[in-house]
Amino acid sequence: MAVTEAPPATRPPAAASRTGAAAVTAALVLLVAALAVVDITQGTAAVGPRQVLKALTGQADPGDASVVVASRLPRMTAGVLVGVVLGIAGAVLQAVSRNVLASPDTLAVNAGSYLALGLVGASGVSLPLLASSGVAFAGGLAAAAVVLALSGLGTGTVRLVLAGTALALGLNSVTEGLLLLFPQQTEGLYQWNQGSIGQNGFDGVLQMLPVALTGLVGLLLVARRVDALALGDDAARGLGVPVRATRVTVVVLAALLSAAAVTLAGPIGFVGLCAPALVRPLARRFRGLVRARAVLPVAGLAGAGLVLGSDVALRALVPADTAVAVPTGIVTSLVGAVFLVVTALRLRDTAGAEAPDRLRIPSRAAFVVTVAALVAAVVGVTLAGVLLGDTKLLLGDVANWAQGRAGQTVTFVLDTRVPRVLAALCAGGALALAGTLVQAVTRNPLAEPGVLGVSGGAALGAVVLVTTVPAAGSWGVAGAAFGGAALASAIVFGLSARGGYRQNRLVLVGIGMAAGSTALISLLIVLTDPFNAVKALTWLSGSTYGRTTADVLPVALVLALGLAVAVARRTELDLVSLDEDTPRLLGLRLPRARLGFLVVGVLLAATAVASAGTIGFVGLVAPHAARALVGRRHVRVVPVAVLLGAALVGTADLLGRTVIAPAQLGAGLMTAVIGTPYFLHLLVRSRRAT
């Protein structure tokens, strides 16, 4: 009996595994079908389930049938197609990179496609949909290649997310600059970038379907090689699998799928990240879902469920007339942001504090020369900012204006220009000081208010007040920005506190917070009075346009306060930035000191956002450059970083106002273009160090 009983003891799990996998697949098919049925019954027109059923059976009125056939069915079909291809693209990218956070979003594929289409649009060339897909494919593939080259395959998750996020920010800034420079040629591109599955007929779906099928068939053909890569590079080579060629093929095909989705519906955020993650626990439970040929379709179904579920939930919770204006991509981005935070908390973060950079210790004379040179640079930038612009002035005009003897035109120009210059200088200095404090407290060289979501929280707080109380004053906006920044920083630092602000967890939670804040801001702008959108978007682009002296006052006062605290507590700042043990041995109450410096940093970032909008990378670039110039002691780092930040944002504001005058680019766009290469350089340098 033992012999006869043995086979059943091993066979049932395999059978159960196949049965379970089939059951999971069938359940997902039913879920997607149910969501699809609900989706086609929702919309602005008074066409309910009964009219839809009549339309599908050919018994409806011509008007109702037209709504169903020309709008709702194409929208539902596009949602299914986009979800399937993004889910599969994310699953296969995670498989070949062995990185659970690899996806079209984190590889900057969407940003690359957006820039490529923006360049074509700015050139004035009008392309058919299929050719646009080819352009988007080329741009997305190039961006993915850059991110993978910088982060490396099979390496840590945080490096890939950081490289993708930084590159996406830089590419999006260039694209937004193109939108401002060529508004007529790129009309409609901004709305497209929000990501919507709404369609006007089946033409788009039918043109993208062959592209998607080509990518899907190609991935299924290399599925066995993908399975072999999961065993490791050496094992795969031992099985005769060409590792590099397989990875290149898979990335190309995944970029092709992403390009098809982006061309059809715009960037639908985070579906490629979330869908494989939802399938992963099922694969551990049902062995039949381990192989790529089985798991890829399931990931595609999960992606379709995410897209359709987001669309259905949006239209169920928001009035139909408003829901039609909310892009589906905003909802999926909110879901993805939460998912990214949860994933960051569950990841095993083994990265400790990095070894301090080996910096030379310059002499006192070198420090004095550096400060003097930076003071001269800030003075020069200030004078250039005041004198140059769409109307060029002379120093005599400024002197007359200061004495109240200038003409009407000069007075008007300087009354509007001087507060802008001061806002840029103060915001740059405040962001640089905030970055210096946050990096010292967390001992994390990649921590800065923008990357950690603090600036995003401040912008969300400011936009909430601006959209609900349009007559709010400067102090009110600054207070709302501080409230948002405080809430965001409490969430980020609170969730990351376990384990002592480990680098991976802190940065990933911060990036999730920043993505969620951006999605909430977009949602808020769409749901409120559209006339407030212009004022709200001014902050988001990091522009000093329309700033008054009253707007500058809060950030100037907080900057003075922050400088006083940093200089007075410079020794504590040095100790906090060393390690956990030294401050305690010297009697420093470490938690209290950390909290105090973080509060000052949040206050600085919030008032900077309220004054000049969200300006990224300044809090990262300025402290790094300051340490490289004058060493690690904060008595030297603080003044140099503040001067560098003021000079950087002042220069960006000056270039944005003068290079393409009378048109203007926000200082935030310019600093992103400058800061992105530096950020990527830091990633490359840290990779070489490890």
Secondary structure as UniProt FT lines:
FT   HELIX           2..39
FT   TURN            40..41
FT   HELIX           49..56
FT   TURN            57..58
FT   HELIX           62..67
FT   HELIX           68..72
FT   HELIX           73..97
FT   TURN            100..101
FT   TURN            104..108
FT   HELIX           109..122
FT   TURN            123..124
FT   HELIX           129..151
FT   TURN            153..154
FT   HELIX           157..181
FT   TURN            183..188
FT   HELIX           189..193
FT   HELIX           203..221
FT   HELIX           223..229
FT   TURN            230..231
FT   HELIX           233..238
FT   TURN            239..240
FT   HELIX           243..265
FT   TURN            269..270
FT   HELIX           271..285
FT   HELIX           287..289
FT   HELIX           292..317
FT   HELIX           320..323
FT   TURN            324..325
FT   HELIX           328..346
FT   HELIX           364..387
FT   HELIX           395..402
FT   TURN            403..404
FT   HELIX           408..442
FT   TURN            445..446
FT   TURN            449..453
FT   HELIX           454..468
FT   TURN            470..471
FT   HELIX           474..496
FT   TURN            497..500
FT   HELIX           503..527
FT   HELIX           531..540
FT   TURN            541..542
FT   TURN            545..546
FT   HELIX           549..568
FT   HELIX           570..576
FT   TURN            577..578
FT   HELIX           581..585
FT   TURN            586..587
FT   HELIX           590..612
FT   HELIX           618..630
FT   HELIX           634..658
FT   TURN            659..662
FT   HELIX           667..689
//
